Amino acid sequence: MRAIFGRKVTNLTELKELTEQAIKSGQRGQSYCVIKEVLLEDDEFHSFAKDFFNDQAWITKEDGGVIEQREVRCIRVINQDTDEKVLVNNEGYTYPRYTAIETLVVSE
């Protein structure tokens, strides 16, 4: 599976716009693997999605990065009410440094 990750994207609205533009321009995205899942209630998910620069208690500095197979290690954040999904690669930080929309996955 592949996804288009954006670096230091402000919020979910911006991520959706950037992802759509990237797909239109032919970008294929990066391979990724999910190392853990976080299930959030709708209000928690919207709070998370409106400001990706906020530190999150469920992100540890050990999460994220890239493994030898060139796959991005990421956290799948799921809105339990809508099933909307955001992938997070924190690259050693405690906020979502790189984000992608899993529902707009680009096939290999």
Buried (B, 14 or more C-beta within 10 A) or exposed (E): BBBBBBEEBEBBEEBBEBBEEBBEEEEEBBBBEBBBEBEBEEEBBBEBBEEBEEEBEBBEEEBBBBEEEEBBBBBBBBBEEEEBBBBBBBBEBBBBBBBBBBEBBBEE
